[in-house]
Amino acid sequence: MVYAVVRAGGRQEKVEVGTIVQLDRVQAAQGEKIELAAVLLVDGASVTTDADKLAKVKVTAEVIGNLRGPKIIIQKYKNKTGYKKRQGHRQELTRVKITGIK
């Protein structure tokens, strides 16, 4: 079993070939190929973490489409002062399908 841990938008995701992952928004059109930076590679019993060897590893993905995450409500309140603040946020996301780990 071959899988990799890739760095994508401030987070790390464990991916295999065929995995569909949601990343922070990537500036790429639907159907375009993108390349992700590998942090760790597991190929059977061998685990690779050496930066020089990981520089040669290519994790390719195809952009399926863009979407927005769930709405998050941020609410602040201070007792006895009348202070209330409410704010919402929806993260911009990109859904990609991993096509190869070489």
Summary of the structure (lengths in Angstrom):
residues: 102
radius of gyration: 18.5
end to end distance: 13.1
largest distance: 60.6
contacts: 255
relative contact order: 0.31
helix: 4%
strand: 64%
